[in-house]
Amino acid sequence: SSFQGVQFQLTDAEVERSGVDILAKHALWSIATDQPHAADDAPALRMGAIEAADVVFRVCHQLHGAVGFCDETTLSWLSRYSQPL
């Protein structure tokens, strides 16, 4: 039970990441097999990825603390430039 709070946060981030992975595989499958709902799967994947990125970046910033907001780190750059318009 050591670092249990950190484990919960990392699990939340992994659940979001794996959800986007499944959505991406489904979207690619529906496009490759010319399914009638393929046009709806791409926006669903985009929304799922945006929501997952929000959770993952929140967890990363909480776990990394102030380092996540320094301009010298990759996390800061990724977080800043991956926000949707």
MDTraj code that builds the backbone (N, CA, C; nanometers):
import mdtraj as md
import numpy as np

residues = "SER SER PHE GLN GLY VAL GLN PHE GLN LEU THR ASP ALA GLU VAL GLU ARG SER GLY VAL ASP ILE LEU ALA LYS HIS ALA LEU TRP SER ILE ALA THR ASP GLN PRO HIS ALA ALA ASP ASP ALA PRO ALA LEU ARG MET GLY ALA ILE GLU ALA ALA ASP VAL VAL PHE ARG VAL CYS HIS GLN LEU HIS GLY ALA VAL GLY PHE CYS ASP GLU THR THR LEU SER TRP LEU SER ARG TYR SER GLN PRO LEU".split()
xyz = np.array([
    [0.0819, -0.1196, 0.0000],
    [0.0000, 0.0000, 0.0000],
    [0.0861, 0.1256, 0.0000],
    [0.2152, 0.1083, -0.0213],
    [0.3035, 0.2240, -0.0298],
    [0.2773, 0.2986, -0.1607],
    [0.2670, 0.4286, -0.1525],
    [0.2410, 0.5147, -0.2685],
    [0.1087, 0.4800, -0.3364],
    [0.0089, 0.4427, -0.2572],
    [-0.1185, 0.4005, -0.3133],
    [-0.1877, 0.5149, -0.3875],
    [-0.1767, 0.6366, -0.3367],
    [-0.2370, 0.7515, -0.4043],
    [-0.1777, 0.7738, -0.5421],
    [-0.0478, 0.7547, -0.5545],
    [0.0191, 0.7684, -0.6840],
    [-0.0263, 0.6568, -0.7779],
    [-0.0392, 0.5366, -0.7257],
    [-0.0827, 0.4237, -0.8081],
    [-0.2230, 0.4470, -0.8636],
    [-0.3119, 0.5039, -0.7824],
    [-0.4475, 0.5326, -0.8296],
    [-0.4448, 0.6330, -0.9443],
    [-0.3636, 0.7363, -0.9309],
    [-0.3553, 0.8372, -1.0364],
    [-0.2973, 0.7788, -1.1652],
    [-0.1933, 0.6986, -1.1523],
    [-0.1345, 0.6364, -1.2707],
    [-0.2320, 0.5395, -1.3368],
    [-0.3122, 0.4717, -1.2568],
    [-0.4132, 0.3813, -1.3117],
    [-0.5183, 0.4587, -1.3890],
    [-0.5612, 0.5733, -1.3359],
    [-0.6566, 0.6576, -1.4087],
    [-0.6010, 0.6987, -1.5446],
    [-0.4748, 0.7388, -1.5469],
    [-0.4122, 0.7792, -1.6729],
    [-0.4028, 0.6616, -1.7698],
    [-0.3691, 0.5449, -1.7209],
    [-0.3573, 0.4268, -1.8074],
    [-0.4925, 0.3834, -1.8618],
    [-0.5970, 0.3935, -1.7820],
    [-0.7314, 0.3587, -1.8295],
    [-0.7711, 0.4510, -1.9443],
    [-0.7433, 0.5793, -1.9300],
    [-0.7738, 0.6743, -2.0373],
    [-0.6925, 0.6428, -2.1627],
    [-0.5642, 0.6146, -2.1468],
    [-0.4781, 0.5845, -2.2610],
    [-0.5237, 0.4588, -2.3342],
    [-0.5568, 0.3559, -2.2585],
    [-0.6001, 0.2317, -2.3225],
    [-0.7367, 0.2481, -2.3887],
    [-0.8203, 0.3343, -2.3339],
    [-0.9488, 0.3625, -2.3980],
    [-0.9316, 0.4273, -2.5341],
    [-0.8379, 0.5209, -2.5436],
    [-0.8097, 0.5848, -2.6724],
    [-0.7503, 0.4831, -2.7697],
    [-0.6687, 0.3929, -2.7205],
    [-0.6113, 0.2887, -2.8055],
    [-0.7220, 0.2032, -2.8673],
    [-0.8198, 0.1651, -2.7875],
    [-0.9312, 0.0842, -2.8375],
    [-1.0153, 0.1642, -2.9365],
    [-1.0416, 0.2924, -2.9047],
    [-1.1170, 0.3769, -2.9977],
    [-1.0440, 0.3912, -3.1310],
    [-0.9121, 0.4080, -3.1261],
    [-0.8337, 0.4226, -3.2489],
    [-0.8390, 0.2948, -3.3323],
    [-0.8263, 0.1811, -3.2682],
    [-0.8333, 0.0539, -3.3420],
    [-0.9702, 0.0350, -3.4063],
    [-1.0751, 0.0723, -3.3333],
    [-1.2096, 0.0595, -3.3888],
    [-1.2289, 0.1549, -3.5064],
    [-1.1821, 0.2786, -3.4923],
    [-1.1960, 0.3754, -3.6015],
    [-1.1201, 0.3290, -3.7253],
    [-0.9993, 0.2790, -3.7062],
    [-0.9228, 0.2288, -3.8206],
    [-0.9909, 0.1082, -3.8851],
    [-1.0447, 0.0206, -3.8031],
    [-1.1156, -0.0961, -3.8567],
    [-1.2375, -0.0529, -3.9369],
    [-1.3155, 0.0411, -3.8836],
    [-1.4378, 0.0823, -3.9530],
    [-1.4067, 0.1530, -4.0847],
    [-1.2950, 0.2260, -4.0903],
    [-1.2553, 0.2902, -4.2159],
    [-1.2030, 0.1855, -4.3144],
    [-1.1218, 0.0934, -4.2661],
    [-1.0624, -0.0080, -4.3541],
    [-1.1664, -0.1022, -4.4128],
    [-1.2721, -0.1293, -4.3378],
    [-1.3756, -0.2212, -4.3861],
    [-1.4956, -0.1477, -4.4443],
    [-1.4829, -0.0165, -4.4604],
    [-1.5867, 0.0668, -4.5229],
    [-1.7221, 0.0531, -4.4534],
    [-1.7207, 0.0627, -4.3228],
    [-1.8439, 0.0558, -4.2446],
    [-1.9240, 0.1851, -4.2627],
    [-2.0565, 0.1784, -4.2541],
    [-2.1372, 0.2999, -4.2737],
    [-2.1181, 0.4048, -4.1633],
    [-2.0743, 0.3640, -4.0474],
    [-2.0561, 0.4575, -3.9358],
    [-1.9126, 0.5077, -3.9243],
    [-1.8299, 0.4830, -4.0246],
    [-1.6881, 0.5206, -4.0175],
    [-1.6702, 0.6712, -4.0036],
    [-1.7579, 0.7485, -4.0666],
    [-1.7465, 0.8947, -4.0573],
    [-1.7750, 0.9450, -3.9162],
    [-1.8505, 0.8705, -3.8394],
    [-1.8798, 0.9099, -3.7012],
    [-1.7696, 0.8680, -3.6050],
    [-1.6926, 0.7678, -3.6422],
    [-1.5894, 0.7166, -3.5518],
    [-1.4702, 0.8104, -3.5385],
    [-1.4362, 0.8820, -3.6445],
    [-1.3217, 0.9735, -3.6386],
    [-1.3450, 1.0881, -3.5397],
    [-1.4601, 1.1577, -3.5438],
    [-1.4833, 1.2614, -3.4418],
    [-1.4933, 1.2042, -3.2999],
    [-1.5462, 1.0825, -3.2881],
    [-1.5528, 1.0196, -3.1559],
    [-1.4129, 0.9919, -3.1034],
    [-1.3244, 0.9472, -3.1917],
    [-1.1853, 0.9246, -3.1525],
    [-1.1199, 1.0557, -3.1107],
    [-1.1445, 1.1616, -3.1851],
    [-1.0856, 1.2921, -3.1512],
    [-1.1319, 1.3379, -3.0132],
    [-1.2612, 1.3288, -2.9878],
    [-1.3130, 1.3717, -2.8572],
    [-1.2583, 1.2837, -2.7454],
    [-1.2509, 1.1548, -2.7690],
    [-1.1942, 1.0651, -2.6687],
    [-1.0490, 1.0959, -2.6400],
    [-0.9736, 1.1281, -2.7448],
    [-0.8319, 1.1613, -2.7267],
    [-0.8148, 1.2927, -2.6516],
    [-0.8992, 1.3902, -2.6801],
    [-0.8917, 1.5188, -2.6093],
    [-0.9218, 1.4994, -2.4612],
    [-1.0261, 1.4231, -2.4311],
    [-1.0620, 1.3993, -2.2911],
    [-0.9546, 1.3184, -2.2192],
    [-0.8991, 1.2194, -2.2866],
    [-0.7930, 1.1385, -2.2260],
    [-0.6681, 1.2218, -2.2022],
    [-0.6337, 1.3068, -2.2973],
    [-0.5157, 1.3925, -2.2808],
    [-0.5327, 1.4854, -2.1617],
    [-0.6527, 1.5347, -2.1409],
    [-0.6791, 1.6216, -2.0263],
    [-0.6513, 1.5480, -1.8953],
    [-0.6985, 1.4256, -1.8843],
    [-0.6759, 1.3464, -1.7631],
    [-0.5279, 1.3133, -1.7465],
    [-0.4638, 1.2696, -1.8545],
    [-0.3226, 1.2304, -1.8465],
    [-0.2352, 1.3495, -1.8104],
    [-0.2584, 1.4650, -1.8718],
    [-0.1781, 1.5830, -1.8386],
    [-0.2031, 1.6291, -1.6954],
    [-0.3284, 1.6192, -1.6493],
    [-0.3577, 1.6572, -1.5107],
    [-0.2795, 1.5689, -1.4141],
    [-0.2817, 1.4391, -1.4390],
    [-0.2083, 1.3457, -1.3531],
    [-0.0583, 1.3738, -1.3597],
    [-0.0069, 1.3945, -1.4796],
    [0.1373, 1.4218, -1.4938],
    [0.1779, 1.5475, -1.4191],
    [0.0982, 1.6527, -1.4304],
    [0.1318, 1.7770, -1.3608],
    [0.1246, 1.7587, -1.2090],
    [0.0277, 1.6827, -1.1624],
    [0.0178, 1.6593, -1.0184],
    [0.1356, 1.5776, -0.9675],
    [0.1768, 1.4772, -1.0431],
    [0.2852, 1.3908, -0.9971],
    [0.4224, 1.4557, -1.0120],
    [0.4391, 1.5394, -1.1126],
    [0.5692, 1.6029, -1.1340],
    [0.5825, 1.7365, -1.0622],
    [0.4727, 1.7901, -1.0149],
    [0.4790, 1.9153, -0.9405],
    [0.5204, 2.0322, -1.0285],
    [0.6016, 2.1213, -0.9740],
    [0.6416, 2.2434, -1.0437],
    [0.7239, 2.2158, -1.1690],
    [0.7884, 2.1003, -1.1762],
    [0.8685, 2.0675, -1.2944],
    [0.7797, 2.0635, -1.4191],
    [0.6552, 2.0252, -1.4024],
    [0.5638, 2.0183, -1.5155],
    [0.5287, 2.1522, -1.5748],
    [0.5596, 2.2607, -1.5050],
    [0.5281, 2.3940, -1.5543],
    [0.6519, 2.4712, -1.5974],
    [0.7699, 2.4140, -1.5823],
    [0.8941, 2.4799, -1.6253],
    [0.9064, 2.4697, -1.7769],
    [0.9496, 2.5773, -1.8401],
    [0.9637, 2.5767, -1.9855],
    [1.0759, 2.4860, -2.0335],
    [1.1627, 2.4430, -1.9442],
    [1.2751, 2.3585, -1.9835],
    [1.2377, 2.2113, -1.9967],
    [1.1163, 2.1745, -1.9609],
    [1.0785, 2.0333, -1.9613],
    [0.9878, 1.9996, -2.0792],
    [0.9911, 1.8754, -2.1196],
    [0.9071, 1.8282, -2.2294],
    [0.7600, 1.8286, -2.1901],
    [0.7299, 1.7976, -2.0652],
    [0.5912, 1.7940, -2.0191],
    [0.5239, 1.9292, -2.0371],
    [0.5928, 2.0349, -2.0031],
    [0.5376, 2.1688, -2.0192],
    [0.5074, 2.1978, -2.1657],
    [0.6009, 2.1637, -2.2531],
    [0.5832, 2.1885, -2.3955],
    [0.4667, 2.1062, -2.4506],
    [0.4619, 1.9779, -2.4174],
    [0.3537, 1.8916, -2.4655],
    [0.2182, 1.9398, -2.4167],
    [0.2116, 1.9765, -2.2915],
    [0.0862, 2.0213, -2.2333],
    [0.0379, 2.1504, -2.2991],
    [0.1289, 2.2402, -2.3240],
    [0.0932, 2.3702, -2.3808],
    [0.0498, 2.3590, -2.5263],
    [0.1229, 2.2843, -2.6070],
    [0.0989, 2.2830, -2.7510],
    [0.0063, 2.1716, -2.7984],
    [-0.0436, 2.0912, -2.7106],
    [-0.1367, 1.9867, -2.7534],
    [-0.2808, 2.0200, -2.7180],
    [-0.3054, 2.1386, -2.6678],
    [-0.4416, 2.1780, -2.6342],
    [-0.5210, 2.2028, -2.7624],
    [-0.6452, 2.1549, -2.7693],
    [-0.7260, 2.1769, -2.8906],
    [-0.7655, 2.3234, -2.9030],
    [-0.7887, 2.3643, -3.0253],
    [-0.8301, 2.5029, -3.0499],
    [-0.9744, 2.5235, -3.0144],
])
top = md.Topology()
chain = top.add_chain()
for i, resn in enumerate(residues, 1):
    res = top.add_residue(resn, chain, resSeq=i)
    for name in ("N", "CA", "C"):
        top.add_atom(name, md.element.get_by_symbol(name[0]), res)
traj = md.Trajectory(xyz[None], top)
